[in-house]
Amino acid sequence: MLRLLYLVELPSYPAFHQPQVDAWHYHQMAQRMAGGDWLLDGTPARMSPGYSYFLAAVYRVLGSGPLLVRLVQMALGLASVALLFGAARVLVGPRWALLPAAVAALYGPFVYYEGHLLAASLGVFLHALLLFVALRWLPRDDVPKWRWLVLGLVWGACVVVRPNALLLLLALGVGLFERGRRPGCWAWARNLVLVGLGGALAIAPLTVRNAVATGEVVAVTSHGGINFYVGNGPGAIGTWTIPDDVPGAHSPTAQFEAFHVAAEEALGRQLAQRDADRYWYGRTVDAVLDDPVRWLGLMARKLHLFWNGRELHNIYDYEFWRDIGLVLGAPLPQFLWVAPFALVGTCWLLLRSRQERFAALFALLSCAAVVLVFVTDRYRLPSVTALLLVGTVVARELLQAVRRRDKRTLYALVPALVVAAAIAVPVQVNKRYHEKYHKLGTAWLKLNQLERAHWAYERSLEAKDDFLPTHHKLAELHDRAGLKSEALARWREVELLARQQGDATLRETARGRIAELERAGR
């Protein structure tokens, strides 16, 4: 029901009709592939290539309209809930398994990103699937060997959609080792090879595609070094930012081009995509070695941001839409609710039973996969699957300790949860709502939704009453609507503010329009 209500509300989002930045890049690539250009005219695979092919398959079968692909992603979201319930049954039993399933079904960021053309929702589904099969098969002694191959295929699919999921192989390896830990028993090594082979089979088509399209052997993508530099280079702040030494990288295409050109200029020669990416890896390592104290402080900041309740965005601002959307504005579960229990569970369960230790290690490595680059809400989203599981174990233990009056457990858990809750208190950020409402109004204006555009512009001025771009847009909007007296008043306001803020061009534009309106009114 929640997702159906969200689906009804989605057409009021400009991004539903006009995907932005990364979403536009995915949409364009998927349209080209659905039309038969599966090699994308020889360009290297970038971003989350598995999602591009998933989107292309949906477009090929159902068409590229904005509605049906969202329905598919919402179906994947519901499947993720079922998979989390199945995984949680292994850890906490069927009764407590309802808790993570219910939270996942209502979790605000899950629902939100199912409505956008980004890899986050597919990543959530694949991480939930990997947890489900791993937790069900790892403890059993009667698992056929072919299932380890399937486990590897699922892990490989995670990597193709989210390349930083490579780290999760370590959790699978530890789980297999503990499963077969007996003197002289090397079955775990054989099973690990099968998992690795399954992963290689999942990744191989993309590797072959890269070799055929570009002539370069690139396993998954050719821009890992860029993300590594953005997250760990000299100008890194812990979340997404455009480095000062690579200006103008405001869109995926511009970003890849700018970083490639910067690498060639630094080395003084033309570079293949793979070589340019290696340059950024090397430059990042040099920056870390030059100032390891700075880097350690940066890593501590990224750890804090990962476990923090703030949803840090780099494209779509979930928290902004929570303020204005009816469905998302409902009291849905948020990361702030999950984080304290998940953080305590990730640390505490590493010392517990084999299955709980696997879930905690999975959560820890999911965290590391994000922290090693930079923290954003959509990069963190797939890791929430494991965090819900380990958090549920802590919630169960806490309730049972209260019922049993187990002071030893309470003395351990309660202070830890208090500290974790303090870490999760959202950091303060400048949301710049005047700019966000301005961009929203402009997007609605392009869609000819004049009333919504006017509403957004008015909210922009409520946030900052002298924001000149919004006054300018409101003047144009009244012109467009034929409201001459209101337009004249707005253009006079624009002229005054432009004079005060030193914008000579806009001041002359306003003067010209004022003169035209005054002549027309005589």
N, C-alpha and C positions, 0 to 999 in steps of 0.2 A: 504493500500500500504506500509506504514512504517513497519508494522509487517511482511509483506511478504518479504521485503528486509532484515529485521533482521533475518528472518528464513533462508534465503539463506546464510547469513553471519555466522550463528550460528555454522555450522560444523567446522569452523576454530577455535572455542573455544575448548580447551582441555576438559573443563568441560562438553561439550556436549556429549563426549564419555566416560569420566571418572569422574562421580560426586565426589565431595570432601566433607569431614568432615560431616556436618549435611545432605547434599544432598545425600551422599553415604549411610548414616544411613537410611534415608527415602526410598531410592531405594531398599536397602536390605530388610527392613521390608515389603515393598509393594510386592516385589517378593515372599517372603515367604507366605504372606497372599493370594496373587493371586493363589498360588499353593495349598491352602487349609489350611494352618496353621494360622487361624484367631486369635488364642490366643497367637501366637508367643512363643510357647513352654513354656508358663507360666511366661514370663517376664512381668513386669509392663509396663503400657502405659507411654511413655515419650515424651518429646519435644512437638510437636503439633500433638496429636494423630489423630485428625480429618483429617489432611492432609495425614497421612499414609494410612488411609482407603480410602480416595478419590483416591490416587495414585494407591492403590491396585485394586479399581474398574475399573479404566482406563486400567490397565494392564490386568485385567481379560477379558475385552471386546475387547480391541484394541491391546493387546500385549505390551511387555515392551521395544520395540524399542525406541530410543531416539527422534524420530521425532514426532510421533502421540501425545504423552503426551504434547509436546510443543504446538502443534496445539490446543489441548483442552484448555490449559491455555491461549493462545492468544484469543480464542473464549470467554473465561470468561472475559478477559480484555476488549474486545469490548462490552460485555454485561454490564460491569461496567460503561462504558462511557454512554450507554443508560440509565442506572439506575440513574446516576448522573444528566443527563439531565432532567429526570422526577422529581427528587427531587428538582432540582434548579427551575423548573417551578413553584413549590409551593411558593418558597421564592421570586423569582425575575421576574417571568413571562417568557413566551416562548422565547422572544427576547434575554434577558440577559442570559437565561439558556444555550445558545449556547457557552458562554465563558468558563464556567467550563468543559463543555463536550469537547470542542476543546482542552483545555489544558490537560485534562485527556487522550485524544486520542493520544497526542504527547508527553506526559510527559515521559522523559527519564528513570527514575527509574522504572516506571510501565512497560515499554516495556522491560527493561533489565531483571527484575526478572521473567517475564513471560517465559523467556528462561532457567530458572534454576529450579531444583527440590527442591524447598523450599516453605514454607507455605505462603509466602508473597502475591503472586498473588491471591490465594484463599481467603486469609484474606481481600484483597482489594474488591473483589467481594461481600463477605458477609457483609462487612461494608457498601458498597454502597446499597445493598439490604435492610439492616436494616434502613438506612436513608430514602430510597425511601418509604417503607411501613409506617414508623413512621410519616414522614412529610405529607403523603397523608391521613392517617387515624386519627391522633391525633386531627386535628382541626374540624372534622366532628361530627355532632350529630346523624347521622343515621347509624353509623357503627355497624353491627351485632356483637354480643358478640364473635362469633367464630373467628373473625378476630384478637381479642386480643390474642387468643390462637396461631394463626399463627405468630403474631408478636413475641410472646415468643419463638416459635420454631426457628425463624430466629435468635433471640438473642442467644439462646442456641447453635445453629450451630456456631455462632461466637466464643462462649466460647470453644467449642470442638476443634476448629482450633487455636484459640488464647486465652488461659485461662485468660489472664489479661483483656479480654473483660467483665469479671464479673462486672467491675465498670460501664459499660454502663447501667446497670439496674437502676442506680440512675437517669440517664437522662430520661429514660422511665417513671420512677415513678413520677418525677417532671412534665413531660409532661401530664401524666394522671391526676395528681392532679389539674393542672391548667385547664384542660379540664372540670373537674367536680366540680369546686370550686363554690359551692352554699350552703347557710345555710341548714344544715340537709341532705346534699347530700353525700352519701358514695359510689356512683357508682364507683368513682376512685379506691377505695380500692378493690372492687370486680373485676374491670378490671385488677388491678395490680396483684391480685391473679391469674387471668387467664393467664397473661403474664408469671408469675413465673411458673405456671403449664406447659405452653408450653415449657419454657426453661428446666424444669425438664424432660419433655418427650424427649427432644433432647439429654440431657446429660445422661439419665438413661441407654441406651444401653452400653455406655462406662463404667459406674459405675458397671453394672452387669458383663461386660467382665472382669474388674479388679478383682472383687470378685471371679469369677470362675477361672481365671488364677492364681491368687496369694493368694487367701484366705483372702485378706485385702480389707476393704471397702475404696476405694479411688475414689472420685467423678470424677476427670479428670486425673490428672497426679500426680506423686509422687516425683517431683523434684522442686517444687516451692520454697522451702527453699534454694536450691542451688543458683538459680538465685537471690533470695533476698539477700543472703550473698555476692555473686559476686558484686552486685550493691550497697550494703550499708555497707559491712563489713569493717574491719580496712584497708585493702589494696585497697579499691574501688577507681577508678579514674573517674567514670562517664560513661565510656563505657566498653566494654568487656575486661577483663583481667583475667589471671590465678592467683589466690591467691598464695602468697608465702608459705602459710602453707598447700597447697594442690598441690604439684608439680606434673608434668607429666600428667595433665588433658588436653591433646591436641586434643582428639577426644571425641565424645559423650560417647562411651562405657567406655573409660579410665576415663573420667570425672565422670560419675556416680559411677564407682567402687572406684575411689580415694576418693571421698567425703564420700561414705558409709564406707569405711575402716577407714577414719579419724574420723568419728563420733563414730564408735565402739571402736577405740583406746582411744578416749577422755573419753568415759563412761565406758570402761572396760568390755563390754559385747556385745554379739551379738544383732543386732537390725533388726527389720522388716523395709521394705522400708519406711513405713509411719512414724515410730519412728525416723529413721535417718533424714528424712526431717524435722520433728519437731525440732530436735536438731539444725539444721542450722537456722531455724526461731528464736529459742530461743537465739542462739549465736549472731545473728545479732541484735536482740533487746537489748541484754546486751551491745554490742559494741556501739549502739546508745545512750543508757542511760549513759554509762561511759563517753562519749565525745559528748554531744549534739551539741556543737558549731561546731565541725568538721563535723558532719552529716548535719547540716543546710548549711554549706558552700558547702558540696558535693551536696546537693539538688539544691542549686543555680547554681552550675556548670552544673548539668544535665539539668536544665531548659534552660540554655544558649545553651547547645549542642543540645537540641531538636529543638530550634528555629533557630539554626545556619545553614548556607547554606552548610556546609561541610557534605558529605555523609560518615559517619563513618562505616566502614565495620568490620566484624569479620570472614568472609569466602571469599566472592568474592568482589573484589574492583571495584565498578562501575566507579569511577573516573579514575582508571588505564585503563580500557577498553574504556573509552571515548577518551583517548589520542591515542589509536591505532586502534579503530574500525571505519569503515567508516560510518555506520548507527548511532551508538551512538555518534560519533564525530560531527554529524550535529548540527546546533543550535536549539536543542530541549528545551522545557521548563524544568527548573530545580527548585529544592526546594528554591534556592536563590531568584527566581522570585516570588514564591508564599508566602514565609514566612512573609514579612512585612505586606501585606494585611491581611493574615490569623491571625497574632498575634493581630493586631489592631481590626479585626473583632471579634475575640474570646473574647476580653475584652469589646468592645463597645456594641456588640449585647446582652450581658447579661442584659442590661437595656432597651431593645427594646420590640417589640411585642412578643407574645407568641411563634410563630413559629421561629422567629429569635433567641429568647432566648433558645429554645430547641436545635437549630443547634449549637449555641455557647457553650452550656453546653456539648453537645455531643463531640465537638472539645476539650473542656477543659478536660473532663474525658479521652478522647483518649490520650491526652498529659500526664495526670497523670498516666495512665496505663503503659506508657513507662518509665516515670521518676522515678516511684517507684522501678523499677529494674535497668536497665542500657540502655543507648541510643545507638542504631545502626540503620543504614539506613533501614534495612529490618523490624525491629520492629516498626519503625516510619511510614513505608509505608501505612498501612491501615488507619491511622489517616488522611492522606492527602485527603481522600474523603470528610470528614467534613471540612477540612481547605480550600478546593477549594470553598465550598459553602459559608462559612462566608467571605472569601476573595472577592468573587464576589459581595456580598452585599456592601462591602466597596468601591470597584471599581465603582459600580453604583452610590453610594452616592457622591463619589468624583467628578465624571463627571457631575452629575446633579448640584452639588454645583457650579462648574465652569460655567456651562451654565446659572444658575440663579444668578450668582455673589453673592452667599450666603456666606458672609465673616465669619459669625459665625461658620458654618460647616467647612469651609476651615481652620480657625484658630484652630479648634479642631483636624481635621484629618491630616493636612500636618505635623505639628510637631510630632504627634504620629507616622506617617509613617517614618519620618526621624529617629526617635529613633529606631523603629523596624528594619529599614534597617541597622542601625549600629550594632544591635544585630545579624543580619543575615550574616554579613561579615564573610566569612569562617575563622575559626581558623587555625593557622599554625600547621601543623603536618609534621613529618618526613616520607615521603612516601617510602623511601628506595627502590628507583626504581631499583637499581642494584640487589637487592634480588628478586624483583618481576619479572624482565625480566629473571633472572636466573631460577626461578621456572617455568616460562612459557616455556623457552627453554627446560628444562628437561621434562616437560609434553609432549611437541611436540616430543622430542626424543623418549619417550616411545611409541608414536604412529607412529614412523618411518617416521616422517615428517622432514627430515633432513634440508631442505632449510629453513623452518620456525624456526627450532631450532637454526640454525646458525645465522639467523637474530636476534633472541631474545638475544642470547649470546653476539653478537656485541653491541646491545643496552645496555646490562648490563655493558659492559666495558666502554661504553661512559659515563655512570653514575658514574662509579668508576673503574678507569683503573687498579688498583692493586687488584681487587677482586679475590682472589686465586681460590675459587670454580669454577668460570666461566672459568678462564684460564685452569683449569683441564678438565672441560667438553669439551672445544673447542679442547684440545689436543686429547681427546678420540674420538671426532666427526671426526677429520681429520684422525685419525687412522681407524675409521670405514669406512670412505669414500675411504680409500686406497691412500690418498694424503701424501706420505711419507715425502717429503721435508717440506711441511707445518706442518705436525705433529711433525717433529723433531724440528722445530723452536718453536712450541708451548710448547713442553716438556721441552725445554731449559728455556723458560720463566717461566714455572711452577717450575722448579728446583731452579731458581734464587729467585723467590718470596717466595717459601717454606723456603729457607735458611734465607731470610730476616725476615720472619714472624714467624720463629721458629717451623715450622711444619715438624718434623723429618720424620714421616711416609710417607707423600706425597713427601718429598724430595728424599727418597730412592726409592720410586715408580718411580719418574721421572728419576732418574739416571739409573735405570734398563732398562726403556723403551728407553732412549737415547742410551744406549749401544747396545740394540737390533737393533735399526734403523741404527746406524752407521755401525754395522757389515753387515747388509743387503744391505747397499749402497756401499760396497767395491767391 
